[in-house]
């Protein structure tokens, strides 16, 4: 599913999702299970910030967002809203729909 969402990447380019780190999720009974779920924040960090040489603070400045909001999106403690998607897309050259699709997919898991 994420590969289909990646089709909405930067200026029509496909955003690679292979090789992204996988989250470890805590399950009932304290067992830990490796998850194949990739968060929107991981994609933001690994597919945009790192290759572009951006820090969360620099992205926040470019996008008109607070640095703490960007950090919370990256660490998965803040969902991407329509306003966030609009700001991220303007700063990173993507579509709003790209970020909203990633967030919706994460919520469906």
C-alpha positions as CSV (number, residue, x, y, z in Angstrom):
1,X,0.0,0.0,0.0
2,X,2.8,2.4,0.8
3,X,4.3,1.9,-2.6
4,X,1.0,3.0,-4.1
5,X,1.0,6.1,-1.9
6,X,4.6,6.8,-2.9
7,X,3.3,7.5,-6.4
8,X,2.1,10.8,-5.0
9,X,5.7,11.9,-4.3
10,X,7.8,15.0,-5.2
11,X,6.9,16.4,-8.6
12,X,5.7,13.1,-9.9
13,X,8.8,11.2,-8.8
14,X,8.3,8.0,-6.9
15,X,9.4,8.1,-3.3
16,X,11.3,4.9,-2.4
17,X,10.2,3.3,0.8
18,X,12.4,0.2,0.7
19,X,15.0,0.1,3.3
20,X,13.2,2.2,5.9
21,X,13.6,1.2,9.4
22,X,10.8,-0.8,10.9
23,X,9.0,0.1,14.1
24,X,8.9,-2.2,17.0
25,X,5.6,-2.2,18.7
26,X,4.6,-3.4,22.1
27,X,1.9,-5.9,22.2
28,X,-0.3,-7.4,25.0
29,X,1.8,-9.4,27.5
30,X,4.9,-7.3,27.0
31,X,5.9,-9.2,23.9
32,X,7.6,-7.1,21.3
33,X,6.8,-7.6,17.6
34,X,8.6,-6.2,14.6
35,X,6.2,-4.2,12.5
36,X,6.3,-3.6,8.8
37,X,4.5,-0.3,9.3
38,X,6.4,2.7,8.2
39,X,5.2,5.9,9.8
40,X,4.8,9.3,7.9
41,X,7.4,10.7,10.3
42,X,9.9,8.0,9.2
43,X,9.3,8.8,5.6
44,X,9.7,12.6,6.3
45,X,13.0,12.0,8.2
46,X,14.6,9.3,6.0
47,X,13.3,10.2,2.5
48,X,13.3,14.0,2.8
49,X,15.2,15.5,5.6
50,X,18.3,13.3,5.5
51,X,18.8,13.3,1.7
52,X,18.1,17.0,1.6
53,X,20.4,17.8,4.5
54,X,17.6,19.5,6.5
55,X,17.2,19.5,10.2
56,X,13.7,19.5,11.8
57,X,14.4,23.1,12.8
58,X,15.2,24.2,9.2
59,X,12.2,22.4,7.8
60,X,10.0,24.0,10.5
61,X,11.3,27.5,9.4
62,X,10.7,26.7,5.7
63,X,7.3,25.3,6.3
64,X,6.1,27.9,8.8
65,X,5.7,25.2,11.5
66,X,7.0,25.0,15.0
67,X,10.2,22.9,15.5
68,X,8.4,20.9,18.2
69,X,5.6,20.0,15.8
70,X,8.0,18.8,13.1
71,X,9.9,16.7,15.8
72,X,6.6,15.2,17.0
73,X,5.6,14.3,13.5
74,X,8.9,12.6,13.0
75,X,8.7,10.6,16.3
76,X,5.1,9.7,15.6
77,X,3.5,11.5,18.5
78,X,1.6,14.1,16.3
79,X,-0.7,13.2,13.4
80,X,-0.3,15.1,10.1
81,X,-3.3,17.4,9.8
82,X,-4.5,19.0,6.5
83,X,-2.7,22.2,7.5
84,X,0.5,20.3,8.2
85,X,0.2,18.5,4.9
86,X,-0.2,21.9,3.1
87,X,2.9,23.3,4.8
88,X,5.0,20.2,4.3
89,X,4.1,20.0,0.6
90,X,5.0,23.6,0.0
91,X,8.3,23.2,1.7
92,X,9.3,19.9,0.2
93,X,7.7,20.0,-3.3
94,X,5.2,17.2,-2.7
95,X,1.4,17.2,-2.8
96,X,-0.8,17.7,0.2
97,X,-2.5,14.4,-0.7
98,X,0.9,12.5,-0.4
99,X,1.1,13.4,3.3
100,X,-2.6,12.9,4.0
101,X,-2.5,9.4,2.3
102,X,0.5,8.4,4.5
103,X,-1.3,9.5,7.6
104,X,-4.5,7.8,6.7
105,X,-2.6,4.6,5.9
106,X,-0.8,4.8,9.3
107,X,-4.2,5.2,11.1
108,X,-5.6,2.2,9.3
109,X,-2.9,-0.1,10.7
